């Protein structure tokens, strides 16, 4: 949950969806950034108090004057069905996201990429989405959907095999197994679980982590950038496959659990600096 301060605003839009007689509340949060003035605070308070027309007029006025945060707020409001905007207007959302992008907002560029990736209000285009994701990355916003999977390795000289989960899943793909064999990795692999970042959007990436012993102190491995990689643990450190894979500065954090030393947790740092943790490895 983001924090409020004198110089920071987190815009929260309550999105209500009625389904099967149940009310579902989704909080759409905007990323944290310094404010130009308290006007944005005031506009959000108007929305929360039910004065939607007044709040939206205030937001539009700020957005037209170049307030990036107001532009992003409007873009998210028009892109998601809510009590504030009915119905969704993807064209209007695109307009405000592009305005924000033109002023250097990576979040705005990423939102445009999402609309193209999902074909919302525009013709679906992976090429356009990729171009906007690249722009977002250049602007300092490089979110992605990162899937982290962990495997333990036990000695077995001369061969490399994998024991899958009961449903047959969890093992590396054939190409990944070949990469491991080509790097001289041997032994018996056993998948133990994993997880991904809290936000599930953006370019796809995957990281396999092969461990041959427990993690006893926190270790940080760089995330892959929009690609698939394998980290193989050795006594002297880690081997990255492929060695020239593009990486982000954001880490995958491997940490021991003091209350459960048989477990290793894998945390994925998101673009906003927060870390989402998931199960990674269990040792008997």
C-alpha positions as CSV (number, residue, x, y, z in Angstrom):
1,X,0.0,0.0,0.0
2,X,1.5,3.4,-1.0
3,X,1.9,6.2,1.5
4,X,0.6,9.7,1.5
5,X,2.9,12.6,2.4
6,X,3.1,16.4,1.8
7,X,4.8,15.9,-1.6
8,X,3.3,12.6,-2.6
9,X,-0.2,11.6,-3.9
10,X,-1.5,8.2,-4.7
11,X,-4.7,8.3,-6.8
12,X,-7.0,5.6,-5.9
13,X,-10.1,4.9,-8.1
14,X,-12.7,2.5,-6.7
15,X,-14.0,0.3,-9.4
16,X,-17.2,-1.5,-8.6
17,X,-18.3,-4.6,-10.6
18,X,-21.5,-6.4,-9.7
19,X,-21.4,-10.1,-10.6
20,X,-23.7,-12.9,-9.3
21,X,-25.1,-10.6,-6.7
22,X,-21.6,-9.8,-5.2
23,X,-19.9,-6.5,-5.1
24,X,-16.3,-6.6,-6.1
25,X,-14.0,-3.7,-5.2
26,X,-10.8,-3.2,-7.1
27,X,-8.4,-0.4,-6.3
28,X,-6.6,1.0,-9.2
29,X,-3.5,2.8,-7.9
30,X,-1.4,5.3,-9.7
31,X,2.3,5.3,-9.3
32,X,3.9,7.7,-6.8
33,X,5.5,10.9,-7.9
34,X,6.0,14.4,-6.6
35,X,3.1,16.8,-7.0
36,X,3.2,20.2,-8.6
37,X,0.5,21.5,-6.2
38,X,-2.2,20.5,-3.8
39,X,-4.8,20.9,-6.6
40,X,-4.7,17.2,-7.5
41,X,-5.3,16.3,-3.9
42,X,-8.4,18.5,-3.9
43,X,-9.7,17.1,-7.1
44,X,-9.4,13.5,-5.8
45,X,-11.2,14.5,-2.6
46,X,-14.1,15.9,-4.7
47,X,-14.3,12.5,-6.5
48,X,-14.3,10.6,-3.3
49,X,-17.0,12.9,-1.8
50,X,-19.3,12.1,-4.8
51,X,-18.8,15.5,-6.5
52,X,-17.7,13.7,-9.7
53,X,-18.4,16.5,-12.2
54,X,-16.5,19.0,-10.2
55,X,-13.6,16.6,-9.7
56,X,-13.4,15.7,-13.3
57,X,-13.5,19.3,-14.4
58,X,-10.6,20.1,-12.1
59,X,-8.6,17.1,-13.3
60,X,-9.2,18.0,-17.0
61,X,-8.1,21.6,-16.3
62,X,-4.9,20.5,-14.7
63,X,-4.3,17.9,-17.5
64,X,-4.8,20.5,-20.2
65,X,-2.2,22.7,-18.5
66,X,0.3,19.8,-18.6
67,X,0.0,18.1,-15.2
68,X,1.2,14.6,-16.0
69,X,-0.3,13.1,-12.9
70,X,-3.7,14.4,-13.8
71,X,-3.3,13.1,-17.4
72,X,-2.5,9.6,-16.0
73,X,-5.4,9.8,-13.6
74,X,-7.8,10.6,-16.4
75,X,-6.3,7.9,-18.7
76,X,-6.8,5.2,-16.0
77,X,-10.3,6.6,-15.2
78,X,-11.4,6.3,-18.9
79,X,-9.8,2.9,-19.4
80,X,-11.6,1.2,-16.5
81,X,-15.3,1.0,-15.9
82,X,-16.0,2.8,-12.6
83,X,-18.5,5.1,-10.9
84,X,-16.4,8.0,-12.2
85,X,-16.6,7.2,-15.9
86,X,-19.4,5.3,-17.6
87,X,-19.0,3.7,-20.1
88,X,-15.3,3.1,-20.7
89,X,-13.8,5.4,-23.4
90,X,-10.6,3.9,-24.7
91,X,-10.1,6.7,-27.2
92,X,-10.2,9.3,-24.4
93,X,-7.9,7.1,-22.3
94,X,-5.4,6.8,-25.2
95,X,-5.4,10.6,-25.7
96,X,-4.4,11.3,-22.1
97,X,-1.9,8.5,-21.9
98,X,-0.2,9.8,-25.1
99,X,-0.2,13.3,-23.6
100,X,1.6,12.0,-20.5
101,X,4.0,10.0,-22.7
102,X,4.9,13.1,-24.8
103,X,6.0,14.7,-21.6
104,X,8.3,11.9,-20.7
105,X,6.0,9.7,-18.6
106,X,7.1,6.1,-18.9
107,X,3.8,5.1,-17.2
108,X,1.9,6.8,-19.9
109,X,3.9,5.0,-22.6
110,X,3.4,1.7,-20.9
111,X,-0.4,2.3,-20.7
112,X,-0.5,3.0,-24.4
113,X,1.4,-0.3,-25.0
114,X,-1.2,-2.1,-22.9
115,X,-4.1,-0.8,-25.0
116,X,-2.3,-2.0,-28.2
117,X,-1.3,-5.3,-26.6
118,X,-5.0,-6.0,-25.7
119,X,-6.6,-4.4,-28.7
120,X,-8.7,-2.0,-26.5
121,X,-10.0,0.9,-28.6
122,X,-7.4,0.2,-31.3
123,X,-6.4,-2.6,-33.6
124,X,-4.5,-5.1,-31.6
125,X,-0.8,-4.9,-32.6
126,X,2.1,-6.6,-30.9
127,X,4.5,-4.4,-33.0
128,X,2.9,-1.2,-31.8
129,X,2.9,-2.5,-28.2
130,X,6.6,-3.4,-28.4
131,X,7.5,0.0,-29.7
132,X,5.6,1.7,-26.8
133,X,7.1,-0.7,-24.3
134,X,10.6,0.2,-25.6
135,X,9.8,3.9,-25.2
136,X,8.5,3.3,-21.7
137,X,11.8,1.6,-20.9
138,X,13.8,4.5,-22.3
139,X,11.8,6.8,-20.1
140,X,12.7,4.7,-17.0
141,X,9.6,2.6,-16.7
142,X,10.3,-1.0,-17.5
143,X,7.6,-3.1,-16.1
144,X,7.2,-6.7,-17.2
145,X,5.5,-10.0,-16.3
146,X,8.2,-12.0,-14.8
147,X,7.7,-15.7,-13.9
148,X,10.3,-17.0,-11.5
149,X,10.6,-20.8,-11.2
150,X,13.0,-22.7,-8.9
151,X,14.5,-26.1,-9.1
152,X,16.7,-28.0,-6.7
153,X,19.6,-30.1,-8.0
154,X,21.1,-33.2,-6.5
155,X,24.3,-34.9,-7.8
156,X,24.1,-37.4,-10.6
157,X,27.3,-37.5,-12.6
158,X,27.2,-37.7,-16.3
159,X,23.5,-37.0,-16.9
160,X,20.8,-34.3,-16.4
161,X,17.2,-35.4,-15.6
162,X,14.2,-33.7,-14.1
163,X,11.5,-35.1,-11.9
164,X,8.3,-33.1,-12.6
165,X,5.3,-32.4,-10.3
166,X,2.6,-35.1,-10.1
167,X,0.7,-33.4,-13.0
168,X,3.8,-33.5,-15.2
169,X,4.6,-29.8,-15.0
170,X,7.4,-27.8,-13.5
171,X,10.5,-29.1,-15.5
172,X,12.5,-26.9,-17.8
173,X,11.4,-26.9,-21.5
174,X,13.4,-29.1,-23.9
175,X,15.4,-26.1,-25.1
176,X,16.2,-25.1,-21.5
177,X,17.4,-28.6,-20.7
178,X,19.7,-28.5,-23.8
179,X,21.1,-25.2,-22.6
180,X,21.9,-26.7,-19.2
181,X,23.5,-29.7,-20.7
182,X,25.6,-27.6,-23.1
183,X,26.8,-25.7,-20.1
184,X,28.0,-28.9,-18.4
185,X,25.2,-29.0,-15.8
186,X,24.5,-32.5,-14.5
187,X,22.3,-34.0,-11.8
188,X,18.6,-34.5,-11.0
189,X,16.4,-31.5,-11.0
190,X,13.2,-31.2,-9.0
191,X,10.8,-28.2,-9.4
192,X,9.8,-26.6,-6.1
193,X,7.6,-23.7,-7.0
194,X,8.0,-20.0,-7.7
195,X,6.0,-16.9,-8.5
196,X,6.0,-13.6,-10.2
197,X,5.7,-9.9,-9.8
198,X,2.7,-8.3,-8.2
199,X,1.7,-6.5,-11.4
200,X,0.9,-8.8,-14.2
201,X,1.3,-6.8,-17.4
202,X,3.9,-5.8,-19.9
203,X,6.5,-7.8,-21.8
204,X,6.9,-11.4,-20.7
205,X,10.0,-12.8,-19.1
206,X,11.0,-16.0,-17.3
207,X,13.8,-16.9,-14.9
208,X,14.7,-20.5,-13.9
209,X,16.8,-20.7,-10.8
210,X,18.7,-24.0,-10.3
211,X,19.9,-24.4,-6.7
212,X,22.3,-27.0,-5.4
213,X,22.3,-25.9,-1.8
214,X,20.3,-23.8,0.7
215,X,20.4,-20.0,0.6
216,X,21.9,-19.0,3.9
217,X,21.9,-15.2,3.4
218,X,20.1,-12.8,1.1
219,X,21.3,-12.9,-2.5
220,X,20.3,-10.7,-5.4
221,X,20.2,-11.7,-9.1
222,X,19.4,-9.3,-11.8
223,X,16.1,-9.7,-13.6
224,X,16.0,-10.6,-17.3
225,X,14.8,-7.9,-19.6
226,X,11.9,-9.2,-21.7
227,X,13.5,-12.6,-22.2
228,X,14.1,-16.0,-20.7
229,X,17.2,-16.9,-18.6
230,X,18.5,-19.6,-16.3
231,X,20.6,-19.0,-13.2
232,X,22.6,-22.0,-12.0
233,X,24.0,-21.9,-8.5
234,X,27.6,-23.0,-7.8
235,X,29.7,-22.8,-4.7
236,X,31.6,-19.8,-6.1
237,X,28.5,-17.9,-7.3
238,X,26.0,-18.1,-10.2
239,X,26.2,-18.9,-13.9
240,X,23.9,-17.0,-16.2
241,X,22.5,-18.7,-19.3
242,X,22.7,-17.3,-21.9
243,X,25.7,-15.3,-20.7
244,X,24.9,-12.2,-22.9
245,X,21.2,-12.0,-21.8
246,X,19.8,-8.5,-21.4
247,X,19.3,-7.7,-17.7
248,X,17.5,-5.1,-15.6
249,X,19.0,-3.3,-12.6
250,X,16.0,-4.6,-10.6
251,X,16.7,-7.8,-8.6
252,X,15.2,-11.1,-7.9
253,X,15.8,-11.4,-4.2
254,X,16.5,-14.9,-2.8
255,X,16.2,-15.0,1.0
256,X,16.3,-17.7,3.7
257,X,13.4,-17.9,6.2
258,X,14.6,-17.8,9.8
259,X,11.6,-19.7,11.1
260,X,11.7,-22.3,8.3
261,X,15.3,-22.9,7.2
262,X,14.2,-25.5,4.7
263,X,12.6,-22.8,2.6
264,X,14.0,-20.2,0.3
265,X,11.8,-17.3,-0.9
266,X,12.1,-15.5,-4.2
267,X,11.1,-11.9,-4.2
268,X,10.6,-9.9,-7.4
269,X,11.2,-6.2,-7.3
270,X,8.6,-4.2,-9.2
271,X,9.1,-1.0,-11.1
272,X,7.8,1.0,-8.1
273,X,10.5,-0.5,-5.8
274,X,8.2,-2.8,-3.9
275,X,9.0,-6.5,-3.7
276,X,6.5,-9.3,-4.2
277,X,7.6,-12.7,-2.6
278,X,6.6,-16.2,-3.5
279,X,7.7,-19.7,-2.6
280,X,10.9,-20.8,-4.3
281,X,12.7,-23.8,-2.9
282,X,12.1,-26.4,-0.2
283,X,14.8,-28.7,1.1
284,X,14.3,-31.9,3.0
